[in-house]
Amino acid sequence: MYQPAHFEESRIEVLHALMRAQPFATLVTGGDAGPNANHLPLHLHDEGSPLGVLQGHVARANPLWQQAPDAEALVIFHGPQAYVSPSWYPTKREHGKAVPTWNYVVVHGRGRLRVIDDKAWLRAQLETLVDDHEAGFAQPWRIDDAPPEYIDAMLAAIVGIEITLTTLSGKWKISQNQPATNRTGVVAGLRALGTAGDLQMADLVANTLKQ
């Protein structure tokens, strides 16, 4: 990942916060046929590595777990992103020297992919995943709500994966390279658009004005 110093984010707590808030990740592995990308939710555990351990599962029919056991993997977590119009920059009205850009937030993690074909491990991983994402509901669904034989059949159809992170890096491209007056314009422009992603990016850019 191209990483200018002014966009680099290295604070582990900030990187982990995004990984937890946006757990649906892109998992990239290599193979004889070239790079392979899978998209799946991954649960972050603090224990087991200074940078964290990611756990998840794939369908047994997915060739990933057979083609890439113990392979080096790249995991990408995607945060807010938004188009930035040069018309939002006050400096554009002064001299016209401005072009569009794209703001975005991403986290890249690397580590070896471990395949875990164990029913008890899978059950525990799924319970953790479900409990985490059902926590905000008035009546959270639990795995025990489904018939045991049905859950057993579902468990037989998946395989666990685990990645102990060895490197972790973040890129927060949120208009830090612009003067404060332009960042203020970006915040106003994004908030005027009003979509969820635009508002999230507006808040990130606004935070740079407080530092």
C-alpha positions as CSV (number, residue, x, y, z in Angstrom):
1,M,0.0,0.0,0.0
2,Y,1.4,3.4,-1.0
3,Q,1.8,5.2,2.3
4,P,2.7,8.9,2.4
5,A,3.8,9.8,6.0
6,H,1.1,12.4,6.5
7,F,-1.6,9.7,5.9
8,E,-0.1,7.0,8.0
9,E,-2.0,5.7,11.1
10,S,0.0,3.4,13.3
11,R,-1.9,3.6,16.7
12,I,-3.0,0.0,17.4
13,E,-6.1,1.1,19.3
14,V,-7.3,3.2,16.3
15,L,-6.6,0.4,13.9
16,H,-8.4,-2.2,16.1
17,A,-11.4,0.2,16.6
18,L,-11.9,0.3,12.8
19,M,-11.5,-3.5,12.4
20,R,-14.2,-4.0,15.0
21,A,-16.5,-1.4,13.6
22,Q,-16.1,-2.7,10.0
23,P,-15.5,-6.4,10.4
24,F,-16.4,-7.4,6.8
25,A,-13.0,-7.8,5.3
26,T,-11.2,-8.7,2.1
27,L,-8.9,-11.6,2.5
28,V,-6.2,-11.9,-0.2
29,T,-4.1,-15.0,-0.7
30,G,-1.8,-16.2,-3.5
31,G,-2.0,-19.4,-5.5
32,D,-1.0,-21.2,-8.7
33,A,-3.7,-19.3,-10.5
34,G,-2.7,-15.9,-9.1
35,P,-4.1,-13.8,-6.3
36,N,-7.4,-14.8,-4.8
37,A,-9.8,-12.5,-2.9
38,N,-12.5,-13.6,-0.5
39,H,-14.9,-11.4,1.4
40,L,-16.0,-12.4,4.9
41,P,-16.5,-11.1,8.4
42,L,-13.5,-11.6,10.7
43,H,-13.6,-11.3,14.5
44,L,-10.6,-9.6,16.2
45,H,-9.2,-11.1,19.4
46,D,-6.6,-9.1,21.4
47,E,-5.1,-12.2,22.9
48,G,-2.4,-14.3,21.2
49,S,-0.5,-11.6,19.5
50,P,0.6,-8.0,20.2
51,L,-1.2,-7.0,17.0
52,G,-4.3,-9.3,17.4
53,V,-5.7,-12.5,16.0
54,L,-8.4,-12.7,13.4
55,Q,-10.9,-15.6,13.4
56,G,-13.6,-16.5,10.9
57,H,-14.9,-19.3,8.6
58,V,-15.5,-20.1,5.0
59,A,-17.7,-22.6,3.2
60,R,-16.3,-26.1,3.0
61,A,-17.0,-25.8,-0.7
62,N,-14.6,-22.8,-0.9
63,P,-11.3,-24.0,-2.2
64,L,-9.4,-21.4,-0.1
65,W,-8.9,-23.7,2.9
66,Q,-7.3,-26.4,0.7
67,Q,-5.4,-24.2,-1.6
68,A,-3.9,-21.8,0.9
69,P,-3.3,-23.6,4.2
70,D,-0.4,-21.9,6.1
71,A,-0.2,-19.3,3.3
72,E,0.8,-15.7,3.8
73,A,-2.5,-13.7,3.8
74,L,-3.3,-10.0,3.4
75,V,-6.5,-8.8,5.1
76,I,-8.1,-5.4,4.3
77,F,-10.6,-3.7,6.4
78,H,-12.4,-0.8,4.7
79,G,-13.6,2.3,6.6
80,P,-15.5,5.4,5.4
81,Q,-14.7,6.7,1.9
82,A,-15.9,9.7,0.0
83,Y,-15.4,11.7,-3.2
84,V,-14.0,15.2,-2.5
85,S,-14.9,18.0,-5.0
86,P,-12.4,20.8,-5.5
87,S,-15.4,23.2,-5.6
88,W,-15.4,22.8,-1.8
89,Y,-12.0,24.4,-1.4
90,P,-12.0,28.2,-0.8
91,T,-8.5,28.3,-2.4
92,K,-10.0,27.0,-5.7
93,R,-11.9,30.2,-5.9
94,E,-8.7,32.2,-5.4
95,H,-6.5,30.6,-8.0
96,G,-8.2,27.6,-9.5
97,K,-5.4,25.2,-8.7
98,A,-7.4,22.3,-7.4
99,V,-8.4,18.8,-8.5
100,P,-10.8,16.2,-7.2
101,T,-9.6,13.5,-4.9
102,W,-10.9,10.6,-2.9
103,N,-10.7,10.3,0.9
104,Y,-10.7,6.9,2.5
105,V,-9.7,4.9,5.6
106,V,-8.3,1.4,5.4
107,V,-6.4,-1.1,7.6
108,H,-4.1,-3.7,6.2
109,G,-3.0,-6.8,8.2
110,R,-0.7,-9.6,7.3
111,G,-0.1,-13.1,8.8
112,R,-0.2,-16.8,8.0
113,L,-3.6,-18.4,7.4
114,R,-4.3,-21.3,9.7
115,V,-7.1,-23.7,8.8
116,I,-9.1,-25.2,11.7
117,D,-11.4,-28.1,10.9
118,D,-12.7,-28.6,14.4
119,K,-16.4,-28.6,15.3
120,A,-15.9,-27.4,18.9
121,W,-13.7,-24.5,17.7
122,L,-16.2,-23.5,15.0
123,R,-19.1,-23.6,17.4
124,A,-17.2,-21.3,19.8
125,Q,-16.2,-19.0,17.0
126,L,-19.7,-18.7,15.7
127,E,-21.1,-18.0,19.1
128,T,-18.7,-15.2,19.6
129,L,-19.5,-13.8,16.2
130,V,-23.2,-14.0,16.6
131,D,-23.2,-12.7,20.2
132,D,-21.2,-9.7,19.1
133,H,-23.5,-8.7,16.2
134,E,-26.8,-9.6,17.9
135,A,-25.9,-7.6,21.0
136,G,-27.8,-4.5,19.9
137,F,-31.1,-6.2,19.1
138,A,-34.0,-6.2,21.5
139,Q,-34.3,-10.0,21.2
140,P,-30.9,-11.3,20.2
141,W,-30.8,-14.5,18.2
142,R,-28.7,-17.3,19.7
143,I,-27.3,-20.4,18.1
144,D,-29.3,-22.5,20.5
145,D,-32.5,-21.0,19.1
146,A,-32.1,-23.4,16.1
147,P,-32.6,-27.2,16.2
148,P,-29.3,-28.9,17.2
149,E,-29.3,-31.2,14.2
150,Y,-29.7,-28.2,11.9
151,I,-26.7,-26.4,13.5
152,D,-24.7,-29.6,13.3
153,A,-25.3,-29.7,9.5
154,M,-24.4,-26.0,9.2
155,L,-21.1,-26.6,11.1
156,A,-20.3,-29.5,8.9
157,A,-20.5,-27.2,5.9
158,I,-17.9,-24.7,7.0
159,V,-14.2,-24.7,7.9
160,G,-12.5,-22.3,10.4
161,I,-9.7,-19.9,9.6
162,E,-7.4,-18.0,11.9
163,I,-4.7,-15.4,11.2
164,T,-2.2,-14.2,13.8
165,L,-1.3,-10.8,12.6
166,T,2.4,-10.1,12.2
167,T,2.1,-6.6,10.6
168,L,-0.7,-4.0,10.8
169,S,-0.9,-0.7,9.1
170,G,-3.5,2.0,8.5
171,K,-4.0,4.8,6.0
172,W,-6.2,7.7,7.0
173,K,-6.5,9.9,3.9
174,I,-8.8,12.5,5.3
175,S,-7.6,15.8,3.8
176,Q,-4.7,16.3,6.2
177,N,-2.6,17.7,3.2
178,Q,-5.1,20.6,2.8
179,P,-5.0,23.9,4.7
180,A,-7.6,24.3,7.4
181,T,-9.8,26.5,5.3
182,N,-10.1,23.8,2.6
183,R,-10.8,21.1,5.2
184,T,-13.6,23.2,6.6
185,G,-15.0,23.4,3.1
186,V,-14.7,19.6,2.7
187,V,-16.6,19.1,6.0
188,A,-19.4,21.4,4.9
189,G,-19.6,19.8,1.4
190,L,-19.8,16.3,2.8
191,R,-22.4,17.2,5.4
192,A,-24.5,18.8,2.7
193,L,-24.5,15.5,0.8
194,G,-25.8,13.8,3.9
195,T,-25.2,10.1,3.2
196,A,-24.0,7.9,6.0
197,G,-20.6,7.5,4.5
198,D,-20.2,11.2,3.7
199,L,-21.2,12.1,7.2
200,Q,-18.7,9.7,8.7
201,M,-15.9,11.1,6.5
202,A,-17.0,14.6,7.4
203,D,-16.5,13.8,11.1
204,L,-13.0,12.4,10.4
205,V,-12.0,15.5,8.5
206,A,-13.5,17.7,11.2
207,N,-11.4,15.9,13.8
208,T,-8.2,17.0,12.0
209,L,-9.2,20.6,12.7
210,K,-9.2,20.0,16.4
211,Q,-5.7,18.6,16.5
